[in-house]
Amino acid sequence: MAEEEYGSFVDWNQMGDLAKSSGPTKVDCKDLKEFKQMARQGYWAKNHKLRAQVYQQLIKAIPCRTVTPDAEVYRDIMGNAATKKPSSHIPLPDFVDGSPVPRYSLKAEAVASAHQIINCVAGQFPDISHCPSLPAVTSLLLHFSIDEAQCFEHVSRMLACNEPGKRLLDQTFLAYESSCMTFGDLANKYCAAGHKLIVATAQDVMEVYSDWQRWVLGDLPFSHMVRIFDVYLVEGYKILYRVAIALLKFYRKHKAGAQGGQGNQQQQDSAKVRADIQAFVKGIASTVTPDKLLEKAFSIRLLSRKEITLLQLANEKSLQQKGITVKQKRRNVQLALNPDTFSSEIVSAKEMRDIWSWIPERFALCQPQLLFTTATHGCSLNRFYSHCEGHEPTLLLIRTTDGDVCGAFLSTDWEERKRGGNKLSFFGTGECFVFRLKPEMERYEWVVIRHPELASSIKTQDQEDTAPSEGQNAENNSLPQPEKPAGDLSPFLSARHFNLNCKNTSMFMAGNFDSIIVGGGEGNALYIDSELNHGRTGRCATFDNPPLCAESFQVALLEVWGFQDAMAA
């Protein structure tokens, strides 16, 4: 068994061949190029103690801030707690974004130690706002640490690295999100077939690529992860991109084999694609060895650190221009409905509470107020307008004669339609969304919320876009792509890449004397005629939604709800 000095946290019964120390017992190399080769070839991979010593040497050499907490700081903070049994019930900080501590063949109490270390790190690094890779890195470093204090020091030095142009761990949402966009750029260029597969099968490509770091730091088996970490400590962040692209290549090959080479790909919920990739990466040891994975990663030609850095900077700038620098977290506000006053013929109180959980937070404490219903006010578009004007926002609910229920949250007063004169003109804001409740519940937000980078390609305008009449959407809304300066957006982020037209993605709501429309661009999410009797639904570019019910439907009942300030009431 490997030396206990560096293995007190390890459950050696789970380590398999890695529990047997063999091979060289020391590294005598001062040439960086030679050292790189040794890391790639796994020179110290079979000797646990030697690997621990190499890690200590490499981490000690990281240039850090002047004041970087070390092992003594941890012992001072923890005091006698270091001698007590830690608890894994201690919640991890919010900045890990729900990432658990991987077991990596650690003892159960070692996972609890990782929780303790990460929480101590959170206290010493208050500037960290988003670092989902930290649990995996901490768990791995425990393998090669004498005690919790040494592991804390190693993690702290990685976080405090201040070498110009070098990065080890993303510590802000801006850095992490831009890295996901950068991975998309690189996948599109260096793994075109794999990228094409994701585009074909996932509804939201960026949602899938938001996991790219977790594939490497979290999902990979320990035997693979530790070999990558050998190289990562020597060569830096770029190895993560290389390995993630290699994983995407292997995943595409796996899917092609499973489907017998058939090209038909069904698009599905992004969460299913994410889960499928995660399952593949977790089980990769059955088909791909660590050496084979690294060989594939380093066979990617022409991928340079400079290219990664330039893409990362461009993507960070794009996000900063949109003000997207932190992850927005919504408080869970429950609508307190008064059963004596709430009465809808379309939705139940529970369904209304579910809808309320989707609306912008500043309206969440308002009470629903029925403004219009065809059951009382009749099927007249004029009466619809007269009862809804002066109210902002509003909630549109529709029940079809087939029993389907769908609707829309509309951010702007319907009186705004008059600004277009006799033209059917779009207005509203990106807070609008459409949804369906029956047969299944689903919301479709403005497409730019899912792809914030598209905001830069949307032409600023005074919402004077003329809406086409029903049946003419595809022709009239196919607007030419505006000219953009070279380098404004990376290839992965261009509107063209997502098959989205810049102007079409900002058509929220429109109305005139003979119809109301919600969502435009290549179709309408909802179209209702002047008698509030007949409707149509289809995919539109603004919300990138499927039809919300049968594409052509009869309205059984239509309601409009306003938002009444509970305090004022």
Summary of the structure (lengths in Angstrom):
residues: 569
radius of gyration: 27.9
end to end distance: 72.6
largest distance: 87.9
contacts: 1790
relative contact order: 0.08
helix: 46%
strand: 12%
